[in-house]
C-alpha cells in the first residue's frame, strides 16, 4: 500500500492505494500520526479511492485512528468508498462509526 498526504485550509487528506492489510500498518501510521499533533489540521479524511482490498487488520487500524483523532479533537471521515471496500465497511457497520463522504 502507498499513502500520500495533502493539506489545505485546516483539512488533511490521506490518500491510500493498493492493498490495505496488516503489511500496511507502518505506512498508514506514518501518514496520519504527524497530523494528530498539528493544531492547524482540524479535519482528516481517509481517501480510499485507490484501495482495492482491505481486511480485518485494516478495519482495526481505522478504529485506532478514530480513537486517536477523537483524542486530538479532530474530525475524521472516510471518502471514495466503493466496490469491495464498501462491502467490507458495510458488513462491519462502519457507517455508524465513521462519517462516510
C-alpha positions, 0 to 999 in steps of 0.5 A, spaced: 500 500 500 502 507 498 499 513 502 500 520 500 498 526 504 495 533 502 493 539 506 489 545 505 485 550 509 485 546 516 483 539 512 488 533 511 487 528 506 490 521 506 490 518 500 491 510 500 492 505 494 493 498 493 492 493 498 490 495 505 492 489 510 496 488 516 503 489 511 500 496 511 500 498 518 507 502 518 505 506 512 498 508 514 501 510 521 506 514 518 501 518 514 496 520 519 500 520 526 504 527 524 497 530 523 494 528 530 499 533 533 498 539 528 493 544 531 492 547 524 489 540 521 482 540 524 479 535 519 482 528 516 479 524 511 481 517 509 481 517 501 480 510 499 479 511 492 485 507 490 484 501 495 482 495 492 482 490 498 482 491 505 481 486 511 480 485 518 487 488 520 485 494 516 478 495 519 482 495 526 487 500 524 481 505 522 478 504 529 485 506 532 485 512 528 478 514 530 480 513 537 486 517 536 483 523 532 477 523 537 483 524 542 486 530 538 479 533 537 479 532 530 474 530 525 475 524 521 471 521 515 472 516 510 471 518 502 471 514 495 468 508 498 466 503 493 466 496 490 469 491 495 471 496 500 464 498 501 462 491 502 467 490 507 465 497 511 458 495 510 458 488 513 462 491 519 457 497 520 462 502 519 457 507 517 455 508 524 462 509 526 465 513 521 462 519 517 462 516 510 463 522 504 
